Amino acid sequence: MLNIYDDAPIIAYLQVGEFFIGLTPKERDYVVHRPKWFKWEGNSLLWTWANGEVKVMFHPKQCESLVRYACEKLGHLGV
């Protein structure tokens, strides 16, 4: 499955509620149905689980920074 952050039409749809110009009906259907568990709130992409729990979906670049920070603080980088 493609990382949702790499799917520009879906991110645009979640952020502003509009489609890219020129999408085919099949592409529009995909953009409407794929992100049914996602919503954009402020500057965050949120994922709502089936049980109602909501999780922040970090951008892959944010994940890398968070892991590096934690590893440096916990000494897991061989430092």
Backbone as CSV, one residue per row, in Angstrom:
resi,resn,N_x,N_y,N_z,CA_x,CA_y,CA_z,C_x,C_y,C_z
1,MET,0.845,-1.176,0.000,0.000,0.000,0.000,0.895,1.246,0.000
2,LEU,0.529,2.191,-0.782,1.250,3.446,-0.895,1.123,4.243,0.403
3,ASN,2.219,4.870,0.839,2.176,5.746,2.004,1.193,6.874,1.707
4,ILE,0.274,7.127,2.590,-0.759,8.136,2.347,-0.160,9.515,2.103
5,TYR,0.980,9.802,2.712,1.619,11.103,2.486,2.159,11.246,1.069
6,ASP,2.394,10.134,0.378,2.870,10.174,-0.997,1.730,10.313,-2.004
7,ASP,0.503,10.281,-1.535,-0.663,10.326,-2.409,-1.234,11.746,-2.422
8,ALA,-0.673,12.598,-3.265,-1.018,14.025,-3.293,-2.511,14.301,-3.471
9,PRO,-3.225,13.595,-4.361,-4.660,13.891,-4.484,-5.440,13.630,-3.197
10,ILE,-5.056,12.609,-2.451,-5.759,12.318,-1.202,-5.420,13.348,-0.135
11,ILE,-4.155,13.725,-0.025,-3.770,14.749,0.957,-4.492,16.063,0.654
12,ALA,-4.534,16.452,-0.619,-5.234,17.688,-1.003,-6.717,17.591,-0.658
13,TYR,-7.307,16.443,-0.926,-8.730,16.251,-0.621,-8.979,16.347,0.888
14,LEU,-8.106,15.741,1.687,-8.262,15.801,3.137,-8.054,17.217,3.676
15,GLN,-7.109,17.948,3.093,-6.797,19.289,3.586,-7.854,20.315,3.208
16,VAL,-8.304,20.301,1.956,-9.209,21.359,1.496,-10.562,20.858,1.015
17,GLY,-10.732,19.530,0.959,-12.018,18.979,0.559,-12.331,19.133,-0.913
18,GLU,-11.303,19.296,-1.737,-11.500,19.457,-3.180,-10.629,18.465,-3.932
19,PHE,-11.055,18.156,-5.157,-10.315,17.244,-6.019,-9.358,18.008,-6.913
20,PHE,-8.291,17.321,-7.336,-7.443,17.871,-8.390,-8.264,17.952,-9.665
21,ILE,-8.036,18.966,-10.456,-8.697,19.090,-11.755,-8.180,17.983,-12.664
22,GLY,-9.072,17.392,-13.420,-8.677,16.391,-14.401,-8.686,14.957,-13.921
23,LEU,-9.141,14.704,-12.698,-9.228,13.324,-12.236,-10.365,12.610,-12.964
24,THR,-10.136,11.361,-13.310,-11.185,10.560,-13.930,-12.203,10.167,-12.857
25,PRO,-13.381,9.721,-13.263,-14.352,9.273,-12.256,-13.795,8.162,-11.355
26,LYS,-13.005,7.254,-11.905,-12.412,6.181,-11.118,-11.421,6.746,-10.094
27,GLU,-10.609,7.714,-10.513,-9.650,8.346,-9.599,-10.376,9.118,-8.506
28,ARG,-11.454,9.818,-8.872,-12.234,10.563,-7.875,-12.836,9.605,-6.842
29,ASP,-13.333,8.466,-7.302,-13.897,7.464,-6.408,-12.828,6.964,-5.434
30,TYR,-11.632,6.728,-5.950,-10.501,6.286,-5.124,-10.170,7.335,-4.066
31,VAL,-10.123,8.604,-4.480,-9.767,9.690,-3.561,-10.822,9.842,-2.465
32,VAL,-12.064,9.577,-2.780,-13.124,9.693,-1.777,-13.121,8.503,-0.819
33,HIS,-12.867,7.294,-1.340,-13.019,6.104,-0.510,-11.764,5.660,0.239
34,ARG,-10.590,5.870,-0.315,-9.383,5.409,0.380,-9.194,6.083,1.740
35,PRO,-9.380,7.383,1.828,-9.092,8.020,3.126,-10.247,8.018,4.118
36,LYS,-11.172,7.077,4.017,-12.339,7.123,4.900,-11.980,7.028,6.376
37,TRP,-10.820,6.492,6.714,-10.403,6.395,8.109,-9.495,7.555,8.512
38,PHE,-9.220,8.460,7.571,-8.304,9.568,7.828,-9.048,10.891,7.837
39,LYS,-8.487,11.854,8.581,-8.974,13.232,8.497,-7.806,14.156,8.767
40,TRP,-7.897,15.357,8.247,-6.865,16.365,8.427,-7.381,17.370,9.430
41,GLU,-6.611,17.605,10.486,-7.016,18.549,11.519,-5.829,19.435,11.862
42,GLY,-5.957,20.739,11.615,-4.834,21.660,11.820,-3.712,21.299,10.875
43,ASN,-2.567,20.934,11.420,-1.425,20.504,10.609,-1.164,19.011,10.747
44,SER,-2.152,18.262,11.211,-1.946,16.841,11.498,-2.886,15.947,10.704
45,LEU,-2.337,14.838,10.258,-3.131,13.792,9.637,-3.493,12.804,10.733
46,LEU,-4.784,12.543,10.894,-5.265,11.657,11.943,-5.869,10.399,11.331
47,TRP,-5.670,9.269,11.997,-6.214,7.995,11.564,-7.176,7.521,12.643
48,THR,-8.437,7.322,12.267,-9.437,6.841,13.205,-9.577,5.336,13.036
49,TRP,-9.312,4.600,14.096,-9.408,3.147,14.076,-10.876,2.728,14.183
50,ALA,-11.163,1.488,13.864,-12.531,0.970,13.892,-13.161,1.090,15.281
51,ASN,-12.334,1.031,16.340,-12.864,1.132,17.702,-13.027,2.584,18.165
52,GLY,-12.764,3.545,17.269,-12.924,4.955,17.588,-11.664,5.648,18.072
53,GLU,-10.603,4.873,18.323,-9.334,5.456,18.771,-8.734,6.282,17.634
54,VAL,-8.160,7.427,17.973,-7.571,8.320,16.973,-6.067,8.400,17.197
55,LYS,-5.303,8.229,16.139,-3.835,8.289,16.194,-3.334,9.345,15.210
56,VAL,-2.279,10.039,15.585,-1.623,10.982,14.677,-0.744,10.177,13.731
57,MET,-0.846,10.457,12.443,-0.017,9.808,11.425,1.143,10.751,11.114
58,PHE,2.300,10.458,11.665,3.463,11.298,11.420,3.963,11.117,9.997
59,HIS,4.462,12.191,9.436,5.108,12.123,8.126,6.378,11.297,8.296
60,PRO,6.754,10.501,7.288,7.968,9.683,7.418,9.210,10.473,7.842
61,LYS,9.339,11.706,7.409,10.485,12.522,7.825,10.421,12.840,9.314
62,GLN,9.215,13.028,9.845,9.056,13.268,11.270,9.424,12.016,12.063
63,CYS,9.049,10.861,11.550,9.367,9.595,12.237,10.871,9.421,12.354
64,GLU,11.572,9.698,11.273,13.031,9.563,11.292,13.634,10.461,12.365
65,SER,13.167,11.693,12.450,13.683,12.626,13.454,13.367,12.156,14.868
66,LEU,12.148,11.663,15.079,11.756,11.195,16.404,12.577,9.990,16.840
67,VAL,12.807,9.053,15.930,13.597,7.869,16.254,15.037,8.257,16.547
68,ARG,15.592,9.141,15.730,16.976,9.583,15.947,17.101,10.269,17.304
69,TYR,16.165,11.149,17.634,16.193,11.859,18.910,16.130,10.863,20.075
70,ALA,15.190,9.908,20.000,15.055,8.924,21.074,16.312,8.070,21.210
71,CYS,16.865,7.657,20.092,18.068,6.810,20.137,19.262,7.576,20.707
72,GLU,19.387,8.836,20.345,20.491,9.637,20.881,20.332,9.828,22.382
73,LYS,19.109,10.079,22.837,18.860,10.299,24.261,19.028,9.020,25.077
74,LEU,18.703,7.873,24.449,18.794,6.597,25.162,20.117,5.882,24.928
75,GLY,20.976,6.447,24.084,22.292,5.877,23.849,22.311,4.662,22.945
76,HIS,21.373,4.546,22.016,21.285,3.377,21.146,22.072,3.527,19.853
77,LEU,22.773,4.604,19.668,23.526,4.792,18.447,25.014,4.485,18.631
78,GLY,25.342,3.865,19.724,26.741,3.513,19.980,27.567,4.690,20.445
79,VAL,26.900,5.727,20.916,27.589,6.932,21.375,27.962,6.765,22.830
